[in-house]
Amino acid sequence: MTTETRISILHYLLISIFSYTSTFHAQEATSNLIYAIPEEEGINTEFIHAKVDSIMTDGINNEAFPGAQLLVAKNNKVIFHKAYGHHTYDSLQKVNLDDLYDLASVTKILGPLPALMKLVDEGKLDLDVPFCTYWKPWKKRKDKKDITLRELLAHQAGLVPYIVFLGKVMKNGTLKKRFIQNKPSGRFQKQAFENGYVKNSFNRKMYRIINRSNVSEDKKYKYSGLSFLIFPELISQLTNISYEKYVTTHFYNRLGASTLNFNPILKNYKNNIVPTEIDTLYRKVLTKGWVHDENASLLGGVSGNAGLFGTAEDLVKIMLMYQNYGTFNGQRFLSTETLKEFTKVQYLENENRRGLGFDKPLIGNDTLALKEAYPAPEASIESFGHAGFTGTFVWADPENQLTFIFLSNRVYPTRANRNLYELNIRTALHQVFYNARLNQKN
């Protein structure tokens, strides 16, 4: 080991010690995580810091995001966690390691999915019987009565990708008062944003529209978030407690992941919340602490398609539980059999790469150039994860024991900003940690 490497390792440790003890929530969140020097896990410290710093700086300079952070675990130990940039381009608030992020579609695999897996474990859900066995309105829908939960979770059911429910509550750019009011009342108790309360029964209107939506006769892979809007209600019906309470009690609290939550602006978190978009259509204000996704917002911020917020340190806990096929810190949360079923490709014969709820590498990903790959070309075929619209990305690789958490607010100030995708930043960062293995040439 060179003198420079020793200095780099010492520098990394000093940064880590300062970062992980500088705030109350950082101390609390890291209490059940293990940290290691990258070299102890076969990773080159100098290499990862140089490469990640370069990619992140390039992303900020090209306005892919005003700030971001990256946390990576190897062999169940955190070997890298670093923040870059600021919450917004005015550079007033630096990104901190314990900041809360709107996770967008990453919610799908951290909210409803663990609950659904647990219900499968308990025999309360069957992946291969008609979903209408559990969601009764579909029994009367000819095009939906035979759809299975497996098809829904693998995006193989033929559902339309998205329904813009915002169009139901607005007219000529103005919110309809019969659906959203600026003060709470007996019939308007679901808070969607600071001065916006959604009618209590609007969720039933959403369910009716989903129930009546078109289904494609040609059953091919088509990503759809519609079923994730109804999963929370289904989970509540099957468990007799609210979806939010169920996932918090059975997963987040047990994992020690206290920052995984919905509507953090309404709770007493000391963490800074990273803003998302300056909303010019719906809320007419900077969105911060309220879910960015409009459909989740119209459900009062508690949904299965989006709505979850959390820190990188708490995200890695649940991803490590998945990577270890159901266990974390000596506790079992889900069966190995169920995790392996949910994280494998379901319909390869239909050129559908998806697992059940989880995203998987592109078919033939290991043969692709970095700029075309998703995720890193060297991620194993056993790996899985999900991306979020706001600029988030989580991925676990059981074969290589590598867990990757990337958080950003690429939608600031506008969702039209696609530089994160065009620069392929997340894939490039992911690949750094495969290239950094000490037993190979870089």
N, C-alpha and C positions, 0 to 999 in steps of 0.2 A: 504494500500500500504506500502510495507516494505521500510526501508531506502535504501536498496540495489537497489530496483526498482527505487526509486526517483533518485538515483545517476546515474543509467543506462540511464534513460530518459534524464537527464541533459546532460550526456555525448553524447547521440545521437543527441540532439539539437545542441550542440556545434560543433560536426562533420558536421552536416547538414549546419549550418550557414557558416562554413568555406568553405565547398565544393561548396556551391551554390553561393558564392561571390568571389571565388578565381580567376575566369577567366571571360573574356568578354563574351564568348559564353555561359557559364553556366548562367550568368545573363540574357542574351537575351532569351535563350531557355526556361527558367522557368517562364517568365513573366506572362503567362496565365495558370499556373498550381497552384493548391492549395496543401499545405503541412500540415501534421498533425502528432501529436504524435500518435504512434500506439494504445496506450490505449484509446485514444479518439474515435477510430473506433473499439474498442473491441478486439484488438490484443495485445498479451503479448510481450513487447519489449525485455526483457531479453531472452525469449525463441527463438525468431526469430534470434537475433544476434548470440546466442550460436550455434544454429543448422546450420544456413547459413555459418557462419565462419568455422565450422567443415567440412561441405560438400565441400566448395570451397577450403579449404586448402588441403583436401584429393585429390580433382581433380587435383590441381597443382602438388602435390607431386607424383601423379601417371601419370603425363604428359598427362592428358586428354586435357589440354590447358595450355599455359604459363600464361594466365591471363583471367579475365572475369569480368563482372559486372552484377548486378541484380537491377532492379527497380520494385517495386510493389506498386499499388494503391488500396486502399480500400475505397469504397463509394465515388469514384471520387477524392480522395485525396491521394497524394503520401505519403506513410508511411515508405518506405524503399528505399534507393538508395545507393549502396556501391560498390566500385571497389576493385578488388583483383589481385595481381600478376603483371606481366609485359607483354609488347608487344611480347617479345621473351624470350627464355630461357637464354639469356646472361644477363638478369636482368638490362639492361641499361635504359629502358624507362618504368616507372610505368604506369599502367592503370589509366587514369583520367576519371572522370564522364562525361566529354564532348567529349570524343573520338568518332571519326567516324568509323563505322563498315561496312564492306561489308555484306549486309543482305541476299545475295543469294536468295533462293526460297521464303523467306518472301516477296520479291518483288512482287510475284504473287498477294498477297492480299492487297498490299499497292500501287501498280502501276496501272496495267490494271483493276483490279477488281472495285475500286471505280468509275473509268470512265465508265465501263460497267454498273454498277448499276445506275449511273446517266442517261445513255442513255436509260436504261429500264424505269426509272421514266419518261423520256420525250417521251416515246413511239417510240423511234427511233430503238429500239431493242426489239424483242419478243423472249422469252426463248424457245418457243415451235414450232416455224416454222423452216423449214430446214435452217441450217446455210448458205447454198449456196445462200439464199435470199440476204445475205450481202457480202459473200465472193464468188464472181462469179465463180472462177475457179472450185469450187466443183460441179457446176451444170453438168459438163461433166464427173464427176467421179462417176461411178455406185456405188462404195462402200462408197461414202461420201455424195451423193446428198440428203440423207434423215436424216443425222445426225443433231441433234438440238444443240443449244447453251447450253441448260440445260444438255444434255449428255456430252458435252465437259467439262463444268465446274465441273461436278460431277465425271469426269474420268470414264464415263460409255460408251464412244463412241467406244471403241475398237482400238484406235490409238496406234501405237507402243510407248513405253515409252520414247525413246530418240534416236536421230540421232547424230552421232559424225561428225559434219561438219568440224571439224579440219582435218579429213582425206582427205577432198577435197582440202585443201590448203597446204598440206605437202606431201613430197615424200622423203623417206629415211632419215627422221629426219630433212629435210631442207624445209623452207617455199618457196612455188612457187611464183616467182616474178610477175606472171600475176595476182595473187590475193592479195599479200601483198608486199609492198615496204617500204624501210626505210626512205623515205622522202615524204612529201605531194606533190600532183600535182593536176591538174584539175580532173583526173579520180580516184585519191586516196586521199580522204579527210576525211574519217572516221578513227579517231585515235583509235587503239586498245590497244596500249601500247607505251612506250616511243619512240621507234624507229620502230614502226609498223603502217602502214596505209593501211586500207582495201579498196579494189576496191569498188567504190560507188555502183555498180550494184550487188555486191555479195548477198545482201539481196534478190534480185529477184531469184537468183539461189537457195537460201535456201527455198523460198516459193515454187518454182517448185518441189523441192525434197519432201517437206512436202505434197504438193498436190498429188504427185504420190506414196506416202508411203502406205504400206499395212494397211488394217483394218481387225481386227478379226471379223469373223462371229458370234462368241460366245460372246455376249455382257455382259461381267462381269466387275467388278471393276478392272481397271488396270491404275495405276497412269501414266499420260503422260504429259509432259511439252510442247509438240509440238504446241498446239493451242496458248499457251502464247507467242510463237515467232511471231505469225501473228496478235495477238490482237492489238499491237501498230499501225500497218499499218491500220487495220480496224478502229480503233478509229480516226486516222488522216483522213481517207476517210469520215467518218460520221460527223466529226466536222469541217473539213476544216482548222484545225490547227494541228501542230505537237503534237504527243502523250505527249512528255515531257512538252511542254508548257501548254497543256490542264490540266494535273494532277497538275502541279505546280500552275497554276492560280486558278483552281476551288477547290483545296484541300489543298496543302501544305502551300501556302501563307495565305489562310483564317484561317487555323488552327494555324498559327504562328509557323509552323514546318519548319523553313528555312534551316535546315541541311539535309532534305530529298532531295536527288539529285542524278544525275548520273554523273560519271566521276569527282569526287571531286578534283582530282589531277590537273585538268585544271581550277579550280575555286579558288577564293581568300579566302578560309576558313582558319581561324586561328587555328582550331581544329587539334589535332594530328590524323592521320589516322592509324588505326591498320592494320598491314600487314597480308596477308594470307599465301599462299604457296610459298616455294622456287621452282619455276617452272623449271623443268629440261627438259621438252619436247618442249614447245611452245615458251615461252618468254625468257627462259634460264636465269632468274634473279628472285630475290625476288619480288613477286607481292604486290604492295602497292599503293592504290589509283586508280588502274585499276581493273575492275571486274574480279573475279576469274574464273567464268564460261566461258568456251571457246566459247560456242555458242553465249552468250550475247556479248562477246568480238568481235566476227566477225560481229556483228551488230553495231560496234562502241561504245559499252558499254551501249547503250540505248535499253533496251529490256523489255519484259513482264515476262520472266521466271526468270531473275536475273538482277543485275546491279545497284539496288538502294543502296545507302549508307545513314546512318543517326545516330543520337545519341539516347540513350535510352529515353531522355526527350522528343524528338520529336516523337519517335515511340509511346510512351504512349498516346500522344494527339490523334492520329488517331485511336488507339485501344479503347480509351475512347469514341470517337465519335461512333464507331461501337457498343460498349457495351451499349451505350445509344440510340441505334437504330436510329442513324442519326443526333444527335445533340451534339454540344460541345460549351461551353461558351455562351450559349444562341442563337447560330446560328444553323440553320438546313441545313445540307448538302445533306442528302438523306432521302427518305420517310421511315417511320417505316415499312410499308408494304413490301417494297423491301428488307430492311435489314432482316426482319424476314424470308422472303422467302429464301434469300441467305444463312442464317445461320442455316437452319434446314436440317436434314438428308433427302436426296432425294430418294434413292433407297434402303431402308432398306430391302425390300423383296429379293433383290439380294445380301444381306450381304455386302452392300456398306455403310460405315459409313459417307461418305463425304457429305458436304453441297455443295453450288455452289461456287467453288473457295476455300472456307474455309475448313480446316480440322476439324474433330469432334472427341470426345472421342471414343476409341475402343468400339465396341458393347459389352455390359455387363461389362464395365470398372469398375463400382462401386463394382463389385463382385471379382475383381482381387487383388492379392497381389501387394504391391508396386513395386516389381521388374518386374512384368509382365504388369503393367498398363501403359496407355498413354492417356492423361497426368495424373495428380494426380487422384487417385481413387475417391476422394471426389469432383472433378470438376463436375458441374451439366451437365445434358444432353443438356441444352441450350448453354453450353459453346462452344467456337470455337477459332481457331487460325491457326498457321502454323509454321513449322520448316524450317531452312535453312541449306544447306550442309556445310557452313563454320562454323557452330556451334551456330547458332542463333535460338531463339524460342520466339514466342509471343502468348499469350493466354488471352482471355477475358471471364469472367463468369458473365453474366447479373443477374442470380439468386442470386449469392453470392456477387455481386458487387466487384469482385476481378480481377484486371488486372495485368498481369505478363509479364515482359520483361527480357529475358536472352540474353546476348551478349557475344560471345567468338570467338576466332580464332583457333578452334580445328584443322584446317588443317595445322597449322604451326608446324613443317617445311614441313610436308607432309600430303596429304589427306588419306594416309594409316592408320593414327592414328585414331582408333575407340574407344578409351577408354571412351570418353564422352558417347557413347551409351552403352558400356558394363558395365559401372558403374552406368548407369541410373541416371545421375546427375540431369538433368533438371526435371525429374518427382519427384525426391526426394526433390529438392528445392521447387517445386510447392506445394507439399503436406505439407511442413512446415507451410505455411500460412493458411492452413485449420486446422491443428493441434493446431495452436497458438491462436485460439479463446478463450477468457477469460471465456466463459460460459461452457467450457467442460474440461474434464480431459485430460492432455497431456500424 
